[in-house]
Amino acid sequence: MIGLLQLVAGRAARAGNRRRAGTKTAAVPDPQQLRRLLLDPHLWQLWMPGVLDLAEQPRPPRPGARYRVRLRQRVGRLGFGGVAEGHVVIECWGETAFAWQLVVAEHVERYALALDHASATLTVDGGEDPAVALAQLLREAAPLDAGAPPAAL
C-alpha cells in the first residue's frame, strides 16, 4: 500500500512540474546591473529561485561549476520538504546566455536566461513560474531612482 501511495505521489509531483514549465520575456532596465547580478554568486540569493544563500566560498561562474546552497523555504506540495541544502549547477555561461539547474535530492529545476540588448528571456522547466522568477531578477537589476527620496530604515 505504501508503495502505491509513493507511486501516486511521484506522478502527481511530475505532473505539477510539467505545469510549471514555460517561458517569459521582459525588457531589461539596466543590462550592466543584470550582468553583475549573474556574475557574483554572493548576489544570487537576491534573485535566484529557491536559493537562500551560498553554503561555501563563491567561485566565478563557469560551465560545469557546482555550488552548494542553502534553500529558501517553499510552501505547498512541491516544496523541498525537510531538505535544507541543494546545489546550483551552471550549465551554460556566456555574454548572452546563463543556464543553471537547482538540484535538491532527486528534484531538478532547470532555468535558462537568454540576454538580448534590451530584453531577457527566462525559460523554466520544473521550477518556479517564469514570470515570477524573471520579475524578481529584473526588480533587483532595476537602476536606483536618483530623484526618489531614500527609504526609511
C-alpha positions in Angstrom: 0.0 0.0 0.0 2.8 2.4 0.9 4.5 1.7 -2.5 1.3 2.5 -4.3 0.9 5.8 -2.4 4.6 6.7 -3.2 3.9 6.0 -6.9 0.9 8.2 -7.0 2.7 11.0 -5.1 5.6 10.8 -7.6 3.3 11.0 -10.6 1.4 14.0 -9.0 4.7 15.8 -8.4 5.9 15.2 -12.0 2.5 16.4 -13.3 2.9 19.6 -11.2 6.4 20.1 -12.6 5.2 19.9 -16.1 2.7 22.6 -15.4 5.5 24.8 -14.1 7.4 24.9 -17.3 7.3 27.9 -19.6 9.0 31.0 -21.0 8.7 34.7 -20.2 10.4 37.7 -21.9 10.7 41.2 -20.5 12.6 44.4 -21.0 15.8 44.9 -19.0 16.1 48.3 -17.4 19.9 48.1 -16.7 21.8 45.4 -18.6 25.1 46.1 -16.7 23.4 45.6 -13.3 21.8 42.4 -14.6 25.2 41.1 -15.6 26.6 42.0 -12.2 23.8 40.0 -10.5 24.6 37.0 -12.7 28.4 37.2 -12.3 28.6 37.4 -8.5 27.4 34.3 -6.6 27.0 36.3 -3.4 24.1 38.2 -5.2 22.3 35.0 -6.3 20.4 35.0 -3.1 18.7 38.2 -4.2 17.1 36.7 -7.3 17.8 33.0 -7.9 14.7 30.9 -7.3 14.9 28.6 -4.3 18.4 29.9 -3.2 18.6 31.4 0.3 22.4 31.7 0.3 25.7 30.0 -0.5 26.9 27.3 1.8 30.6 27.6 0.6 33.1 30.1 -0.7 31.9 31.6 -4.0 33.9 31.0 -7.2 33.4 32.7 -10.5 30.7 31.1 -12.6 31.8 28.7 -15.4 30.1 25.8 -17.2 30.1 22.7 -15.0 30.7 24.6 -11.7 28.7 23.2 -8.8 27.8 25.4 -5.8 26.4 24.1 -2.6 23.5 26.4 -1.4 21.1 26.7 1.4 17.5 26.6 0.3 14.7 29.1 0.7 11.6 27.5 2.3 8.8 26.9 -0.1 5.2 26.1 0.8 3.0 23.6 -0.9 3.3 20.0 -2.0 6.1 20.8 -4.5 8.4 22.4 -1.9 11.6 20.9 -0.9 10.3 19.2 2.2 12.8 19.0 5.1 15.8 19.3 2.8 17.9 22.4 3.8 20.7 22.2 1.2 21.0 21.6 -2.5 23.3 22.5 -5.5 23.3 25.1 -8.2 24.9 23.6 -11.3 26.0 26.0 -14.1 25.1 24.5 -17.5 26.0 27.5 -19.7 27.8 30.8 -19.0 28.4 33.5 -21.6 27.7 37.1 -22.6 24.2 36.3 -24.0 23.2 33.2 -22.0 23.2 31.8 -18.5 21.7 28.4 -17.7 21.6 26.6 -14.4 20.0 23.8 -12.5 18.8 23.8 -9.0 19.3 20.2 -7.7 17.7 19.2 -4.5 18.0 15.4 -3.8 16.1 13.9 -6.8 14.3 17.1 -7.7 15.8 19.1 -10.6 14.7 22.6 -11.7 16.2 23.9 -15.0 16.5 27.6 -15.8 17.9 29.3 -18.9 18.3 33.0 -19.3 18.9 34.5 -22.7 20.0 38.1 -22.9 19.4 40.4 -25.8 20.4 44.1 -25.9 17.4 45.3 -24.0 15.4 42.2 -23.1 15.8 39.0 -21.2 14.0 35.7 -21.8 13.8 33.1 -19.0 12.8 29.5 -19.8 11.9 27.3 -16.9 11.5 23.6 -16.7 10.2 22.1 -13.4 10.8 25.2 -11.4 9.1 28.4 -10.3 6.8 30.3 -12.5 9.0 32.1 -15.2 7.0 35.3 -14.8 7.6 35.5 -11.1 11.3 34.4 -11.3 12.1 36.9 -14.1 10.2 39.7 -12.3 12.4 39.1 -9.2 15.6 39.3 -11.3 14.5 42.4 -13.1 13.5 44.1 -9.8 17.0 43.6 -8.5 18.5 44.8 -11.8 16.5 48.0 -11.8 18.5 51.2 -11.5 18.1 53.2 -8.4 15.9 56.3 -9.0 18.1 59.3 -8.3 15.1 61.6 -7.8 13.3 59.4 -5.2 13.8 60.1 -1.5 15.7 57.5 0.4 13.7 54.7 2.1 13.2 54.9 5.8 15.3 52.5 7.8 
